Amino acid sequence: MSEYILETTSLTKKFGKKTAVDAVEMHVKAGEIYGFIGRNGAGKTTFLKMIANLLHKSNGDIKLFGSTDLTPARGRIGVLIENPGLYPAMSAYDNIKMKCILLGIKDSDKKIKELLELVGLEKVAKKNTKNFSLGMKQRLGLAITLVNDPELLLLDEPINGLDPQGIIEIREILLKLQKRGMTIIISSHILEELGKIANRYGVIASGQLIKELTRDQLEELSKNAIQIEVDDVAESIRVLKKLNIDNYDHEDNIFRIYDLNVDRAKLNSTLVVNGVLVSSIFEQSESVEDLFVDMMGGANYV
C-alpha cells in the first residue's frame, strides 16, 4: 500500500495551447498539513480542481488513498475552492443543514451543532449569512466542507483577504483538524502564515512543481552558512575531509558549510592549492520567505 494519501504522476492540464499545470508530481502523506505555495496564476487552483474532479486532466495520473479508482476515493475528501457557496438569505445552521440533506444525512442536528462549535459560529447559528463578515463566511464554508467527515481536505487560498484575527481563527481550526488525524492541503501565497502550520511544502511556479520539502529541510536551508561555488566537486569533498569539515551539504557544485567558525581564507587557499577553482565564497543568510521567493521566480513574485 502506498504511503501517500495523494500522489500525482505527470499531472497536466492544458487550456488550448496554454499549459496551466505541467507534469506535476505531488506526494502528500497522511496527517500532514501540506503547504502548496505559488504566486497568483501559478496553477494552484487548477491543480486542486483536477484532484476534486472539478476539471478534467489533460494527462497524467492521480492516486487517492493509494487507489486510482477515484470515484469512491473522492467521497473521502472535502473541498473548499475559491469562495464558499453559501445561501445568503439562510442562516449558518440552515446552510449546513442543506449540505446534510444533499448528502442524505439524517438526524443531523448533533453534527451541525458540533461543526458550528468547531468553527466558532455557534452563537450566530440563526443569523443570515448575508450579514456575515468574510472571515465568518470562510469558517462557515469550512464547516460545510466537513459535513462528510473527510479524511483529506483541499483548501484553496482560505485566508486570502482575511484580517489578522480571521487568519488566526482559520489557523486554529486547521490545527485542531490535524490533531484529529485529518490531512490538509492548503494553497496560499501568504508565506509567513503557511510557515506556522505546514509540515511539508510544495512550491509551484508557471505550472511546474519546483520542489517538495519538509519543514526540517526548509529550516536547514534557511540556516546561516558559508557558501562556496567550485569547479571540482570530488576534489572539494576530499579537501573538506582533510580540513575536518563535515557539517555541510552540496547541490551540484555549490557547497553550504554550516560551521561558521571555519577559516574561510584557509579553506579558499587549500582548495586552490589542490587545483579547485573557487568562483565565490561568502556567508549566506537567507530567510524562509527569501527561499520561497527564489523558488517561485525571484523578483517576479507577486
N, C-alpha and C positions, 0 to 999 in steps of 0.2 A: 504494500500500500504506500502511496506517495506521502512524503512528509509535508506536502503543501496543501493548504485549503484551496488556494487559487494558483494555477500555473498556466501561463500562456506561452505558445511557441510560434514565433514569427507572425504574431497577430498584426494584421494590416487592414487599414480602411482607406479607400480612395473615393474621392468625390470628383468624378470626371478624371481630369489629368492631375488633380491635386492629391497628394498623399498626406492625409491628416495624421495617421498613425502608421509608423513604418517598422514592421517586423519586430514588435515589442515582445520581449521575453521577461515576464514578471514572475516572481516567486514569493508567495505570502504564506507564512506558517501560522498554525492555529494559535490563537491567543495574542497575536501581535496587534499593535496599532501601527499600521504601515502608512507613513507619510509620503504621499505622492506629490512631488514638488515640480513645479514648472511655471514658466511665465504664462500670462494670458495668451491663449491661442496655441499653446504648445501641443495640445492633443489630449489633455487630461479628461475632459468631459466626453469626448468621442470614445476614448478607451473604455471608460466606465459604462457608457451606454451599450457598447458591444457586450460587455460582461452581463449586463442586466437584460439583454435582448431587446433594447430599445432601438438599436441599429444592427443591421446585418453586417458581418465581417466580409471583407473582400478576399482575405486569405488568412491562413494560419489556423491554429487550434487553441481551444480553451478547455482546461480541466477544472472542474469544481468538485471539491471533496474527493479528489482522486479519480473522478469519472468524467468521461466525455459525453455521457448521457445527460445533457444539460437541462432537459425539461423538469425532471424531479429535483435535480440539484438546485435549480433556480428558485424552487419553492422554499429553500432553506436560507435565502438571502433577503435582506431588507435594503431598500434603495431610496435615497433622497438626493436627487439630482436637480440642480437649478432651484427654482422656488417651490416651496411645498404647495401642493394643490389643495387649498382649503375652500370651504364654502363660507363666504364672509358673513352671510346672514344667519349662520348656525353657530351654536355655542361650541366651546372646546370639547365638551362632553359629547355632543352630538356628532361632531366631526370624527371623533374616534369611533363612536357607535356605528357610523356609516361604514367605516372600513371593516369593522367586525361583521356587519351584515353581509358585505360583499364577499368576505371570506367564509361565510357560513358558520361563524362562531356564535353559539347560543349561550345564554346566561352570562353575558359579557360584562355585567356591572362591576364585578370584582376586578377584572382585568383592566377596565377603563380607569377605575379608581387608583389602582397600582401604578398605571402609566402616568396619570396626571401627577401623582405624588413624586414619581421618579424625576419628572421634568420640571417640578416646582410650579405647577399650574392648578393645583387642587383648590386654591382659594378663588380662582376665576373660572371654574369649570362651567358655569352657566352664562358666562359673558360671551357675547357675539364676537367672533374673531375679527370682524372688520374694525373693531376698536383696539386690537392688539398692537403692540409695538413690533418692530421687525424681529427683535430677539425672542419675544413670546411666540411669534409665528414660527420661527425656526425650531423652538423647543416643542411646539405642538406638532410640527411636521415630523420631528424625530420620534415623538410618541406614536404617531400613526404608523411610522415605518416599523415600529417594534411590535405591532399587533400580532404578527405571525410568529413571534419568538424566534427571530432569525439567528443563525449561527455566524453569519458573515454580514457585515453592514458596509454598504458603499455610500460614502458621503462626498458630495461634490461641492467644495467651497462653502461649507456650512457656517463659517464665521465671517464670510465676506460682507462688509458693510455694517457689521455689528459694532456697538460701542464697547469700551473695555469691560464693563460689567457683563454685557451679553456674551462676550468671548469667554470670560471666566465661567459663566453658567454652563455653556456648552462643553467647555473643557472638563468640568467636574462631572457632568453626566457621562461623558465618554470614558473617563477613568473608572467610574462606577461600573459601566457595562463591561469594561475589560476585566475587572475583578470578578465578574460573574462568568468569565470564560469566553466572552464574545470576541471575535476577530473583527477588526475595523480597518477599512481602507479610507483614508481621508485625504482628499486632494486640496491643495491650497498653494498660494504664492506668498503667504504670510509666514516667513521662515522662522521668526522668533517664536511664534506660538506653536508650530509643529514640533520645535525642539523641546518643548515642555512635556509633550505627551507621547511622541512616537518612539518605538523600539527599533524600527527599521525604516529605511528610506529608499525611494526610487526617484531618480532625477530624470525628467523628460525634457527634451529640447527639440524643437522642429519635428515633432512626431517620433523621435527616437529615444529609447530608454538609455541614457548615457551611462548610468551607474546605479547599482544597488549596494547599500552598505548598512551595517548595523550601527546602533548608537555608539558602541565602543569603538568601532572603526572610525567613525566620524570624529570622536573625541581625540583619537590617536592622530588623525590627520591634522587636526587643528592645534596640536601642541606646538610650542616653540621648538625649532630645530635648526641645525646648521645644514644648509642645503648646498650640495656641490653637483656640478654637471661635468661629466668626464667623457673621454672617448673610448675607454677600455674598461669594461665592467669587471671582467675576470681579474685583471691585474689590480684594480681598485679594491676588490674584496680581499686579495692577498695582502695589500698594504694595510688595510684596516685591521686585519687579523694580527699583523706584525706589530701594530701600534696598540693592540689590546682594546680596540674599539668594537664593541659587539651590540650596542644598543642603537641599531639603525635598521632602515629598510630601504629598498630601492625599487623604482619602476623604470624599466629601460635603463637609460644612462644617467638618471638623476637619483642621487642618494640623499636621504634625510637622516642626520645623526642627532639623536635626542639627548646626548650628553653635552650640555652647553659649556662644560669646563674643558673640552678638547682644545688643545693649542692649534688654532687654525693655520698659523704660519708654518708650524712644523708639519701639519697634515699636508698642506699645499706643497711644501718643498719635498717631502717624502714621496708624494705621488709623482711629482715632476722627475725626481731622480730615478724613479722606477719606470720612466717612459710614458707616464699617463699625462695626457693633455687636459688641463683643468680649464674649462670655459668660464666657470663662475663659482664663487664660494661666498656665502653670506648667511646671516641669521634670518630665518623666516618666522614671522609671527602672523598667523592668518586666523581670522575669526571664522566661526562656523558659517556665518552669513556670507563672508567673502568666498569661502569654498563653494557654497551652493551657487553663488552668482557666477563664479568662474565656470562651473559645470554647465550652467544654463546659457552661457554665451556672453559672459563678461558685461561690458558697459551697455550692451543692448538690452539687458534685463529691465523689465518694467513690471 
